[in-house]
């Protein structure tokens, strides 16, 4: 991005935060990641532009932010949903000061987590507000935001983006594609997100005009956004290949136990020393994908290993490697690859 564009992103993010309810006197802990990804950085530009007192915490262990809630008198905390859930678990267990709002992004928030988080951080009878933003690294900001109390979708930024739903099915669900409207350094035309949703068919109860989309239903490729990161089959394939005694077939399921994510690895093996097998898997994951193990050590998700006998896991010709069972509705059937986007009709 150009320097002028970063300044513009700051204004856009600040505007979105104000629309979602941040007040001039709020004190904000920014728990979004500042590593190779950019949500922490762009959010920081927005907080500085908006003039809020803020701390750029980055994605540290939630206990570090929890210990500072009273000291810095934070009223708003930002972060990935799994990270915010871990922070809320700490507050529920050890006590907390009230928060006015928590804002998540980068993943979907489990439905059941919202009322629980509202109660844990409540100020007496006044519940905390839980908000979400929808964006990607390539957007350089948020395409969707929640200025109202509707948790089932996102209002769209129509100033900075032109949004389309590509090849919708009979129910209107398809892949989100967007075009940037005012970017010069890296303009994007009909950029494919691979996220599946549809335009809402009813007006939002808040009365705000403009298009809005429903909650995301899944992705058209094999990548799953879960447990604080982007997870894909090759990642697990490399980890499992480095551990002796594991068969060719394996599968990873993403589940919820209450509001906590569980990564459940099903694998075929003839080994009986399962505890040693699990330790070797942990060691390989820590060596090859340290961020994955970091999120596990932070308590953001649970990891479970389920062994099967050789040749017993596969029931059909193909074995789906990653299966996301966290949310109410499964993704509607979509082709894995779009050869080209159709041009809009006149």
Secondary structure, DSSP 8 states (H G I E B T S, - for coil): --HHHHHHHHHHHHHHHHHTT--TT-EEEE-S--SSS-HHHHHHHHHHHHT-EEEE--S--HHHHHHHHHHHT--EEEE-HHHHHHHHHHHHHH-----SEEEE-SS---HHHHHHHHHHT-BTTB--EEEEEEEEGGGTEEEEE-SSS--SEEEE-TTTEEEEEES--TTS-EEEEEEESS-SSS--SSEEEEEEE-B-SS--TT---S-EEE---EESSS-EEETTEEE-HHHHHHHHHTSTTEEEEEEEEEEEETTEEEEEEEEEE----HHHHHHHHHHHHHHH-HHHHHHHHTTSEEEEEEEE-TT-S--SS---SEEE-SSSS------S--SS------
